Amino acid sequence: MKNETPIKIKDKLAKRVYKLSRETSKDTSYHLNKALENYLDETDELKEALKRLNNRKDKTISSKDFRKSLGI
């Protein structure tokens, strides 16, 4: 599904996106969608990490034990 949503972008960011578009031969929409997708993914991961951090029932292990479990 495609949806056109008007947004305001700071001039400095717009210039950077336009430059990237020229360098990669991909349009600005592609890069803006990728940037937004990455931001939302990172935000979701942060929320999940905070949820797990605050869950006292969630088992935690030390970094030493974690490395050991990976064999490093």
Long-range contacts (C-beta under 8 A, 24 or more apart in sequence): none
